Amino acid sequence: MSEQKAYASQDSRMLIQDKLHASRDSEDPTAWLRETEIVSHDFPYLANLIADSFEEWIDGLEALPFAKSWDWCVLNFEGRYFANIADQQERWRHQWEQAAAASLLSGATSSVQLTVQGQDMSFFTIPLITRVDKEIFAFLGCAMPTQQYLMGGRDTAEAISLQYRTIFYHKFEHIFVTDLASVHQHAERESNRRSLLFQIVQRMHDNIDVNAVLTEVIDSISAMYPGARLELFMSQDHRSTHPQVKPLPFQMSSDDVCARAFKDGRVALNTNTEDQHIVEIGLPLGGKQGVYGVFHMVMDNSIFMDVDLRFLSMVADTAGTAFENAKLYERSNQLIRELRMSNELTQRLNQSLRLGDIFQFAFEELLEMFGADYCCILHMNEEKGGLEVIACNHSSLQNEILEVGQGLGGKVYTTGESLIMSNYIDNPNTTSRLMNATGSQSLIATPLSVGGEVRGAIMLAHRDAHYFSYDNYRLLQAMAGHIGLAVGNARLHAEVRRLANRDSLTGLYARHYLDEEIKERQSKDFCGCLIVVDIDQFKMVNDTYGHQKGDKILKEVSEIVKSSIRQGDIAARWGGEELSVYLPLMGVEQAVNVAERIRKRVMNETEPNVTVSCGIAEWSWMDERVSVESLFYRADMALYKAKNNGRNQVIVDTKENGGGVKGLPHK
């Protein structure tokens, strides 16, 4: 009933009372009840009311056997299926949700047709709208043979749905009447006794700020008992700058008045003090969710004679409720903020599929989101054998390689467990390069998981002790999930690009990738060379040894080419048995040396022995026409010349007289 009682808030009750008084002189004293209405803000809380109404309505269909034979369900205002309601057909859930999605768009009954066990069936949803604003608050779903649907079954179902709407509003009105009667009786019984308390409550509930509520209740109690000394001890999850608000001590004796009040949740009294004229009172500050703190009052016996402990207990209870409401309001705002930040982070992460951009975006967003002084993102680098500092706003750590298992980051990565540390200085057995380098005291850290595998760690630090809350700790875990998903997408995208740009047999780049790279290089560099490598008489190798041996030879030559060039050079499979190598910023003399190295190694290192012919072409910024096509054409012509001159040699295009060639005899 807690969801249903949400409909009758304090403002709603006051409005109902006004309508009740106004309708006493009218012809119909219940007219006000028909004016009550649910609004879109109530829709998420209607689940129990919708379910109860549906079950009563289904029972009423016993009088209509033809309608009872149809399958029925009820869906929420978003068109989602209620799986926990009796008399519903789970097997048609997908069809009904599909029809409800269409009804949401059209605002009218929508249907889905499907053949089930040889029979044509129609699945449709009927929108249920509110009385005043005509908004859809739920859907009735129905399944019947298509023939019945076309012969008037739909109209009959829509007419029957009006009875469900009537039942729903009867129950809805009953909630209002029941709640109003309860509130009225309670108000009559307590009005005199709580007149003074009401004034205090009104002032406290005027504030939705947590610290303002605490200040109000402290000032109210102090004003009632000016001779008493008052302090408020709060649990560790709340910090305040008020001088009378202090943290609740961890270690208190069992007979301490504050310990008893906090533990039992009741007023505790201690008159057995060393000073017989002093009395201690412990008032728990608590709400429905627990005790948040304890008011500690110290006064002499003369003042205590006039103390109304029951009244003080009511003040403390009211203060606890106001504090809890303010805390819940603060928490709801925090959740909204976290959801907004999560959405913004996800959107920003999805703007790029480059791994470096994703880490940089995450780094910037996390710093702002948590108000941290420092952020450090670690990512496992197998080639370098450790955790690489991908992003960090402390320059001494950027791009450092940390040993796995060492420090707090290594511990989080190794164990796969999140970590929160309130005061680093209190943990002398724990070491962290980040904490030591930055002088930080507070830390939250969580593993960075990609595809279910821990691939790194995220660490946030602050110079102040006890800076991060448990909510921050949980939020960082949630954010790490979004970041890990984005990293996984980027890695998958990079792998797809890598596979798309690679030749599956040789592992060399594909020709289209080489074309794009040369074109980009020609727009930025001032020169470069292209070597086209062709295996001599490769058809004879295939015919003699078979195609499997031919593929093995092709892979051997490819490995020789890859190991004979620089890291920045690009080797690709040009087509068939032809390979190509682009050498950025390299002159023709150096290119000849590279080609000769490849030619000699192929001749000496392949089994069975094969030879290659090479054609070389160069370009520079001084050429009249610079293009990928012309570069390949000239290299291909040089290769053609090498083939005609006897193979197993390197020929260089001279670019003279329209592209002649000059040869370099093999040795």
Secondary structure, DSSP 8 states (H G I E B T S, - for coil): -HHHHTTS-HHHHHHHHHHHHHTTTSS-TTHHHHH----GGGGGG-HHHHHHHHHHHHHHGGG-HHHHTSEEEEEETTS-B-TT-TT--GGGHHHHHHHHHHHHHHSS-EEEEEEETTEEEEEEEEEEE-SSS--EEEEEEEEEEHHHIIIIIHHHHHHHHHHHHHHHHHHHHHHHHHHHHHHHHHHHHHTTTTHHHHHHHHHHHT--SHHHHHHHHHHHHHHH-TTSEEEEEE-TT-----TTEEE--S---TT-HHHHHHHHSS-EEE---SSTTEEEEEEEEEETTEEEEEEEEEEEHHHHTT--HHHHHHHHHHHHHHHHHHHHHHHHHHHHHHHHHHHHHHHHHTT---HHHHHHHHHHHHHHHHT-SEEEEEEEETTTTEEEEEEESSTTTTT-EE-TT-HHHHHHHHH---EEES-GGG-TT---HHHHHHT--EEEEEEEEETTEEEEEEEEEESSTT-S-HHHHHHHHHHHHHHHHHHHHHHHHHHHHHHHTB-TTT--B-HHHHHHHHHHHHHH-SEEEEEEEEETTHHHHHHHH-HHHHHHHHHHHHHHHHHTS-TT-EEEEEETTEEEEEEET--HHHHHHHHHHHHHHHHHH-SS---EEEEEEEEETTSS---HHHHHHHHHHHHHHHHHTTSSSEEEE---TTT-EEEE---
